[in-house]
Amino acid sequence: MDWTDRNTCVLFGDGSGAALLRNRAGSHGVIATYMGSDGTFADILSMPGGGSRFPLTKDNIHLRLNTIKMSGKEVYKQAVTAMLSAATTALEKAGLTKDDLACIIPHQANMRIIEALATRLELPLDRFYINLDRYGNTSAAAVSIALDEANRTGRMKRGDYVLLVVFGGGLTWASSVIQW
């Protein structure tokens, strides 16, 4: 993080998580998935340097190109659009509707994004599992952390349909419908 860039340093946290899926009697596991990307939006949420394409040197380290750069308003618009598309596409592939879902676990990047997704899906926020208020944006770990918490708090029961939906840099997005 570039701690001098107040547009990003207060928004991104750190975390790690993983999910182990196993086949259980009476459950169907992963029902449908969907992934997408659009490189034309690569510059709105990216890390422009630090890799093999633009290695850090003593002459360019002051540019802080190995830190996250973001155009917040554009990321918001694209994230809402991409997550809505990913959610509806996965539901369609699963042969389900939003009303079949017991829980939606969205990427925990920004409450406004989650609220906009709920509005566009015409679902109340109480159908979404949210832990953003406690941990902030834990980036790539957000959904696995939230899934674990939702499970531990009894938010889902065996047989329930759960939608996982995310977006990230580059711009990328994905969704999965699982049967718990």
VOGU-3710 file (C-alpha; in Angstrom, 3 decimals, decimal comma):
1> mdwtdrntcv> 0,000/0,000/0,000  1,020/3,559/-0,602  0,323/5,081/2,806  0,400/8,583/1,278  -2,518/7,743/-1,044  -5,647/8,223/1,078  -7,799/6,985/-1,841  -6,517/3,447/-1,324  -4,588/2,976/1,916  -7,682/3,137/4,128
11> lfgdgsgaal> -9,677/0,775/1,921  -7,579/-2,366/1,666  -6,831/-4,814/4,452  -5,197/-8,176/4,561  -6,503/-11,627/5,247  -6,273/-15,180/4,122  -8,775/-17,920/3,704  -9,520/-21,158/1,951  -12,501/-23,419/1,536  -12,458/-27,168/1,399
21> lrnragshgv> -15,439/-28,582/-0,439  -16,465/-32,173/-0,007  -19,279/-34,324/-1,257  -21,961/-34,957/1,348  -25,048/-37,083/1,061  -28,053/-34,915/0,287  -26,012/-32,031/-1,080  -25,077/-31,168/-4,627  -22,044/-28,914/-3,888  -21,106/-26,500/-6,656
31> iatymgsdgt> -24,124/-26,054/-8,907  -22,869/-23,392/-11,334  -19,972/-20,999/-11,776  -19,280/-18,020/-13,959  -16,122/-15,965/-14,488  -15,311/-12,967/-16,620  -12,811/-10,225/-17,225  -12,449/-7,052/-19,212  -8,914/-5,803/-19,725  -10,122/-2,454/-21,049
41> fadilsmpgg> -10,657/-1,566/-17,376  -7,204/-2,741/-16,263  -6,123/0,752/-15,233  -8,999/1,503/-12,850  -7,767/-0,986/-10,218  -4,219/-2,155/-10,692  -0,637/-2,325/-9,528  1,269/-0,773/-12,440  4,787/-1,856/-11,502  6,912/-4,147/-9,438
51> gsrfpltkdn> 6,684/-7,260/-11,595  8,757/-8,519/-14,478  7,098/-6,055/-16,883  8,284/-3,040/-14,881  10,722/-4,142/-12,171  11,462/-1,890/-9,246  14,831/-0,209/-9,250  16,527/2,392/-7,091  15,687/4,899/-9,835  11,910/4,265/-9,886
61> ihlrlntikm> 11,034/3,108/-6,353  9,978/6,664/-5,444  7,133/6,400/-7,982  5,461/3,717/-5,802  4,325/1,760/-8,849  4,278/-1,448/-6,783  1,237/-0,221/-4,836  -2,473/-0,355/-5,605  -3,834/2,443/-7,795  -7,578/2,933/-8,064
71> sgkevykqav> -10,158/5,192/-9,690  -12,833/4,797/-7,023  -15,929/6,044/-8,867  -15,173/3,973/-11,947  -14,383/0,866/-9,869  -17,710/1,287/-8,072  -19,677/1,464/-11,344  -17,876/-1,454/-12,953  -17,993/-3,586/-9,789  -21,759/-3,215/-9,409
81> tamlsaatta> -22,339/-3,958/-13,090  -19,971/-6,948/-13,136  -21,249/-8,465/-9,882  -24,877/-8,126/-10,982  -24,090/-9,813/-14,292  -22,088/-12,560/-12,575  -24,838/-13,196/-10,020  -27,664/-13,383/-12,545  -25,624/-15,497/-14,970  -24,705/-18,066/-12,297
91> lekagltkdd> -28,316/-18,249/-11,116  -29,510/-18,754/-14,683  -26,894/-21,483/-15,292  -28,025/-23,169/-12,048  -31,676/-23,033/-13,095  -32,513/-21,030/-9,963  -33,922/-17,621/-9,137  -32,838/-15,095/-6,530  -35,744/-16,258/-4,374  -34,155/-19,723/-4,099
101> laciiphqan> -31,125/-18,277/-2,304  -30,774/-18,585/1,455  -27,692/-16,394/1,548  -25,581/-14,196/-0,711  -21,933/-13,769/0,192  -20,540/-10,855/-1,806  -17,014/-9,547/-2,055  -16,580/-7,355/1,005  -14,959/-4,357/-0,682  -17,396/-1,553/-0,038
111> mriiealatr> -20,814/-1,325/1,622  -22,158/0,928/-1,131  -21,350/-1,774/-3,703  -23,129/-4,431/-1,632  -26,153/-2,152/-1,136  -26,310/-1,389/-4,875  -26,137/-5,096/-5,681  -28,963/-5,823/-3,223  -31,067/-3,052/-4,762  -30,489/-4,261/-8,325
121> lelpldrfyi> -31,251/-7,859/-7,345  -34,332/-6,589/-5,486  -33,295/-8,458/-2,339  -33,149/-7,173/1,241  -29,719/-6,686/2,786  -30,518/-9,261/5,457  -30,122/-11,966/2,780  -26,474/-10,906/2,384  -23,778/-12,004/4,807  -21,656/-8,953/5,584
131> nldrygntsa> -18,574/-8,695/7,778  -17,040/-5,628/6,137  -17,950/-3,567/9,191  -15,692/-5,738/11,365  -12,694/-6,481/9,123  -12,708/-3,986/6,276  -11,828/-5,117/2,775  -9,720/-8,245/3,178  -9,274/-8,390/-0,596  -9,042/-11,891/-2,098
141> aavsialdea> -9,779/-13,497/1,276  -13,089/-11,674/1,817  -15,499/-14,335/0,572  -13,741/-17,293/2,171  -13,644/-15,495/5,538  -17,328/-14,530/5,224  -18,301/-18,051/4,118  -16,606/-19,523/7,176  -18,308/-17,029/9,490  -21,696/-17,547/7,879
151> nrtgrmkrgd> -21,305/-21,283/8,387  -20,138/-20,954/12,003  -23,052/-18,662/12,863  -25,623/-21,025/11,359  -26,552/-18,675/8,547  -26,879/-21,627/6,149  -28,230/-25,099/6,673  -27,707/-28,250/4,647  -29,475/-28,061/1,317  -29,572/-24,237/1,193
161> yvllvvfggg> -28,492/-22,460/-1,969  -25,765/-19,867/-1,491  -24,462/-17,348/-4,024  -20,823/-16,251/-3,864  -19,988/-13,216/-5,999  -16,748/-11,254/-6,350  -14,825/-8,728/-8,405  -11,194/-7,677/-8,529  -8,425/-5,849/-10,277  -7,884/-6,086/-13,932
171> ltwassviqw> -11,138/-5,999/-14,012  -12,268/-9,512/-13,134  -15,420/-11,020/-11,645  -16,797/-14,411/-10,727  -19,743/-16,122/-9,072  -20,711/-19,559/-7,838  -23,993/-21,030/-6,759  -23,433/-23,775/-4,226  -25,792/-26,020/-2,370  -24,696/-26,174/1,233
//
